[in-house]
Structure formats: structure tokens, C-alpha cells
Amino acid sequence: MDMVNPTMDELLKKVDSKYTLVVLAAKRARQLLDGAELKVTMKSTKNVTNALEEIIEDRIKYERTKEVVK
């Protein structure tokens, strides 16, 4: 079985909830799909994996508002 890197435990230390993690990763993956520049050394061909790598390396910041995650 393959190890998933970064691990869920590591990722949850970077955000305030699993919900925030999912929304943040999905939003960033869509930006990468649309042509945004990658902020880390590409470790995968998959946008979601690269988005998670950016989150774990603190390259992605977010702001929680009452309505949405920015």
C-alpha cells in the first residue's frame, strides 16, 4: 500500500478543520488546472496533490469569513 504524503495529520495542523482543508485544496487545484503557477517543486502530475503540497509547505494562506474561505 502506498503512503499518502503529506499525511492527513500534518495537513490538519495547517488548517482549522477538515472542511477548510477540502475547500482550500479544491480551490487551489482548480486554479492550477486553469494555469496558475505552481508555488512548490512539482512532485506530481495531479493538481490536488500539488495543492496539498503547497498547503503543507505554507505556500497557501486562507482567511475564514462568515460566508466562505478566501
Secondary structure as UniProt FT lines:
FT   HELIX           8..12
FT   TURN            13..14
FT   HELIX           18..33
FT   TURN            34..35
FT   HELIX           47..56
FT   TURN            57..58
//
